[in-house]
Amino acid sequence: MNTNTEVANFVQLVQEVIGSEPAQLHEPSFGNKEKELVSHCIDSGFVSSVGSFVTDFESAIKEFTGSKHAIAVSSGTAALHVGLMLVGVMPDDEVIVPTSSFVATANAVMHAGANPFFVDSETKSLGMDPFALERVLRKLSRRGNTWVNSETGRRVAAIVPMHTFGHPTQIREIERIANDYEIPIVEDSAESLGSFVGETHTGTIGKVGVLSFNGNKIITTGGGGAILTQDDVLAERARSLTTTAKRPHAWEFYHSSVAWNYRMPNINAALGLAQVLRLPEYISKKRSLAQKYISVFSKSSGASFNIEPDGTLSNYWLCSVTLNEENDDLLRSILLSLAESGLNARPLWDPLHTLPMYRNSPRGDLSTSMSLRKRVISLPSSPFLSDRLGSLSTNFGARNA
Ligand SMILES: *Cc1c(COP(=O)(O)O)cnc(C)c1O
């Protein structure tokens, strides 16, 4: 098949699912409940760092995820930064992160004064490859009761797996390996609110988990994040570190350490509280959109839809396909042709170790991530797209008639 035919076929498959109207990659949607709660928050006068919506939002997140603690903060990146400090990451440490991730995963490591060590991903979940992780850990040397990268002399202090596009990574395997080395896990679950491994919500398996409520995530607070933990002491420290370490008191200003102003404002939590109520509906719509893409792309010989890994439930935050061949021209032509049809699709992030600030960071073999960058395409994934009538539905109609 020549490239033009392949590109045209690809665009047609997408349009069979979502029709030919323009579509964004992922759009938030709001209703009356959002307006009601935000309005209520404004009327109360408590829009900033004090107010009950934050506590109510945290309770809703705890209930949905089954996490013992949830601390709402100003962004997912802030949650990652504090999460790393909570598990004991210190300046000049190293933290193992997948090179296939959003840049915030590595930036948060730098914010904590530490250095990212990049590892490869696998093709099924698009997340951290447990075998690649194990190969890296086997090369570390023992110093006291810590593990040290002998090439840099730095302590490896944490591992940050990420659940790509909502698909749970092989977190149980990673957990087993991390336990062998007694290295704590901070789970970057920024994309996986509503995704489960068996019965367990992502972000509640690591010592600390992190959520994001940025505008492009499955639910949004405008901007925001949350720290999840099952540990009472860590939860207490998280609260303190994100609220300038102020001792609660009616009028005194006593602060026990240098800390951050990472608290989620009340007005953002009001928006978030209304959004959490929609989460079950969003997940079910995204899953039904994914089903349509699966059925349509089963006819494709050049691309396969990325299905949730066995034993997991994905929120399908972003639906994606992987092209069979590594072909720069084909990838570019597909993205261009989708854009010309008003359909917003994206390749995978540039692998983080290729960015200027991470060009000299330590790393393992990253060949799968480099290949995935040339083959993965994220497709329009907004929940309401599942209600659109693409030509797929017309065909179904015709067949039934
Ligand atoms: C969105 C995202 C973050 C950061 O969240 P913000 O709220 O935008 O700071 C971190 N990691 C991953 C993988 C993300 O997708």
The ligand as a Gaussian input file, in Angstrom:
#p B3LYP/6-31G(d) Opt

LIG

0 1
 C       -0.483000      16.385000      33.451000
 C        0.642000      15.593000      33.907000
 C        1.447000      15.993000      34.987000
 C        1.407000      17.344000      35.617000
 O        0.220000      17.825000      36.017000
 P       -0.047000      19.418000      36.039000
 O       -1.311000      19.471000      36.842000
 O       -0.216000      19.857000      34.624000
 O        1.087000      20.071000      36.731000
 C        2.444000      15.142000      35.427000
 N        2.661000      13.959000      34.828000
 C        1.925000      13.540000      33.785000
 C        2.214000      12.222000      33.192000
 C        0.906000      14.348000      33.272000
 O        0.216000      13.924000      32.214000

